[in-house]
C-alpha cells in the first residue's frame, strides 16, 4: 500500500478544515460589523428622538405662555366691562 492516498485524503481534510475555520472567523467579523452598524443606527435614532422631545417641550412652553397671555388679556377685558 502506498502512502499517497492517505496523504491526499489528509491534505483534503486539512484544507476543508482550514476553510471552515476561516469562514467562521469571517462570519464572526460580519456579525460584529453588523452589530456595530445597528448600534450606530439606534444611537442616531435615539439622538433624533431626544431632539424631537426637546423641540416638543419648547413648543409646549410657548403654547402655554401664549395661552397665559391670552388669558390675562381676557381677564383684563372682562374687568373693563
Secondary structure as UniProt FT lines:
FT   HELIX           4..80
//
